[in-house]
């Protein structure tokens, strides 16, 4: 199960709705007080994830501001940026970009320098391009915003580390882990300098650094940073706080990736218990923890418990967002469990539900669509329909290449799936070719001795054995043993 990055999502929320205080503002006139109140309420709802209510409040603020100040005002520009961010979170990317471009047109008409607003515009454009998966553009705009803030206000301005963090997120998404770590570390250093060690932002930075190490397969380092984050969060906000729960959740994720499902369950259950106490039964805040508990029980082959938690998560989320990517992910996992039980008809039913959500016009997480194709391919492969399975694996590969480029580890995973399929179809030469392509990517991203490289050596050895080329088969098995 691709686990939700709760910590990073929280950082995006903090970033998106914190950039309006870059410099001291003039005290609002009495006739603008209501506009300011509407903006504050909109920001508060957005930070809580209530984006529809936040948009309604922002619309009201915009109408009132236009009457009082007109469109060519700093306040109206702020409202446009807020609406741009809200549309971005709602997945309405064209509307998001349109609002930010309107803000960009207003900027030269304002009196004064307004470099803070220029930085905010660039930062919001960066967020929009990130959502559109145009990562080079996203990085370019984030870097422009960062340069303006440092030049005008210095590195210790409270907003600078947010831009370091958000740029790091994009570098991580394109697997530039060295850059991601450098930028996350810079964000942590600045937050610590500005706020001191016992501040939630410092904890968030430790969490994000740990997550990168998790992606690199360096689980001990990942756990070290995540546990530092937990210490900071407990000092900063207390044990029974949502951000502390998210940190427990992330530690559970790392243990899960490490294969330590018992510890993963302990930390994920702790996250769930805290969120349940804060938000109550039936809250969408419980969905990620419930989903991961289900995935963990599935990994422990306790399918009854797995289905209980996954279906509970799906039932909650369906009430709030029937086309949400996480709901598709939950259906995908339920389908996988039914497949493991040999109930292939029910498995296909859930997998098709997931794919239907992913293919909906308003579905905004394009990264999940190839994952659905992989699941469908795996199910047809389990049914022995290998030719049909191959079509789904190839669709997944095509989309992964389009999204991430050749050197991405998801692309490598798709190569492995096709390789296994080619072995089943009896074409060991093609299988070996795909395994070799995958290994080149795994080695480039993780190093020659990584577990994924070792697993592929094993597969290549089997393919050569199928070809009755036993010397080659033994050679690759030795490589496998050496890495293992």
Secondary structure as GFF3:
##gff-version 3
##sequence-region A 1 484
A	DSSP	alpha_helix	6	16	.	.	.	ID=ss1
A	DSSP	three_ten_helix	30	32	.	.	.	ID=ss2
A	DSSP	alpha_helix	33	47	.	.	.	ID=ss3
A	DSSP	alpha_helix	51	68	.	.	.	ID=ss4
A	DSSP	alpha_helix	74	89	.	.	.	ID=ss5
A	DSSP	alpha_helix	93	107	.	.	.	ID=ss6
A	DSSP	alpha_helix	115	131	.	.	.	ID=ss7
A	DSSP	alpha_helix	135	153	.	.	.	ID=ss8
A	DSSP	alpha_helix	160	173	.	.	.	ID=ss9
A	DSSP	alpha_helix	177	195	.	.	.	ID=ss10
A	DSSP	alpha_helix	200	215	.	.	.	ID=ss11
A	DSSP	alpha_helix	219	237	.	.	.	ID=ss12
A	DSSP	alpha_helix	242	258	.	.	.	ID=ss13
A	DSSP	alpha_helix	261	279	.	.	.	ID=ss14
A	DSSP	three_ten_helix	284	286	.	.	.	ID=ss15
A	DSSP	alpha_helix	287	299	.	.	.	ID=ss16
A	DSSP	alpha_helix	303	320	.	.	.	ID=ss17
A	DSSP	alpha_helix	325	340	.	.	.	ID=ss18
A	DSSP	alpha_helix	344	358	.	.	.	ID=ss19
A	DSSP	alpha_helix	367	382	.	.	.	ID=ss20
A	DSSP	alpha_helix	386	404	.	.	.	ID=ss21
A	DSSP	alpha_helix	409	424	.	.	.	ID=ss22
A	DSSP	alpha_helix	428	446	.	.	.	ID=ss23
A	DSSP	alpha_helix	451	466	.	.	.	ID=ss24
A	DSSP	alpha_helix	470	483	.	.	.	ID=ss25
###
